[in-house]
Amino acid sequence: MKITVFHADECDRKKCTSIKMEKMGKCRLVYNINKIPSGAIVLNPYAEKAVSYEDYRYVHRRGIVGLDCSWNEVSKSKKFFALSKYHRSLPFLIATNPVNYGKACILSTVEAVAATLYITRFKDEARDLMDGFKWGHTFLELNHDLLEAYSEVDTSAEVVKVQNDFLDDHEKKDNNDDVGD
């Protein structure tokens, strides 16, 4: 599996999941945005389209690009958005990395890449990637039902529907819990 990570060198290197992935031989780090491979799925929280099984062939042929950088800076970069037509966002998931444990949608690079692999039905590769992190199994376990549901549908629109149905159900449950207080 081709996994490339653009690393902007803005993080604590001791806690950086991208650097650990590279040390494990699971990804290639690039420090120049021009080195991002064309045709790969670029994980981008601002993308309008969610990753889904319909991205399988791009992941298989060209791989995944994770971005380890300040999103505030990248969101202003026109060059970044022109790099690939295959920008994808991730649906709702909960982080389990030590820095953002329990936070919604604030995933580490390895969590984002593993989620993309899982959703595009490279589940064994996702598990293998997360096995390198002592908290990695927790990410897959905590998000198991959602990851399974996302991986069982085919299109981006269906992934978004699964996400929205999940969030609606939780909102209704929370509202019902409030009624009894």
Disulfide bonds with the S-S distance in Angstrom:
none
